[in-house]
Amino acid sequence: MSYKNYKLLKIRVHRGVAFATIDNPPINLITSDLVTELEMFAREVAADDNIRVIVFDSADPDFFLAHYDVGDLNQLPDEAPPRSTELHEFNKINEAFRTMPKVSIAKIEGIARGGGSEFVLALDMRFGAIGKTIIGQPEVLVGIIPGGGGTQRLPRLMGRSRAMEVVLSGSDLSAELAERYGYINRAFPPKELNSFVKALALRIASLPAETIALAKKAILVAEELPIVEGLLEETYLFNQAVALPAAKQRMSLLLKMDGQSRDMELGSR
């Protein structure tokens, strides 16, 4: 796919990785136009067999995604509608990236608050820059609560008590504290962040697409099933992976190279 019909996302493809740069001046607000492009990108990249990993970053050095446009939120009805049985559009987009059989990574060098935080929480991995990354859920400060998944994803990552602190304080977290809380995977000095994320993305993209999909599916199961059911599902997915021609080829190559020898095993550290 060409990925050319975008104005707010700049997309380039390299060795199985789609690098998507968010560019919605002046502060990368989540607007209706950006939501439309994210939905289109989620749909197109999910159908692109040449892409195995997606990396999101920002064209703005100060803002990854500022938050959802408060002007749009303020136009919502004065009376709350009845309970919905269907996810709203932003949640659908976030769930699309969470569940698609490709790995999604956020490289956060700036502010990701509110909806920006919720977007990266739905991705598979998040990495931040020390001294630059700011992340949080400040919705309570304007009298509302997170509405794009923040209250559901944060407890799964950091536990109930820390999620309560993040949501009810509305405070910003630095990259270091976000890493300690489990909000992001790791925090790096700014000069090291890009090289790490790029190397990780390319390493994952070098794996068979089927292996990536099965591994991600097995991990997602842990969020949804009790342990015994999860173990049974893992075994089912493991047996599918072992039967893959690409897996047979790679395991045969490992044995041919004497990959289980003491020297080879120690050399892989």
Secondary structure, DSSP 8 states (H G I E B T S, - for coil): ----S-SSEEEEEETTEEEEEE--TTTT-B-HHHHHHHHHHHHHHHT-TT--EEEEEESSSSEEE--B-HHHHTTS-SS-----SS--HHHHHHHHHHHSSSEEEEEE-SEEETHHHHHHHHSSEEEEETTT-EEE--GGGGT----SSHHHHHHHHH-HHHHHHHHHH---EEHHHHHHHTSSSEEE-HHHHHHHHHHHHHHHHTS-HHHHHHHHHHHHHHHHS-HHHHHHHHHHHHHHHHT-HHHHHHHHHHHHTTTTSHHHHHHT-
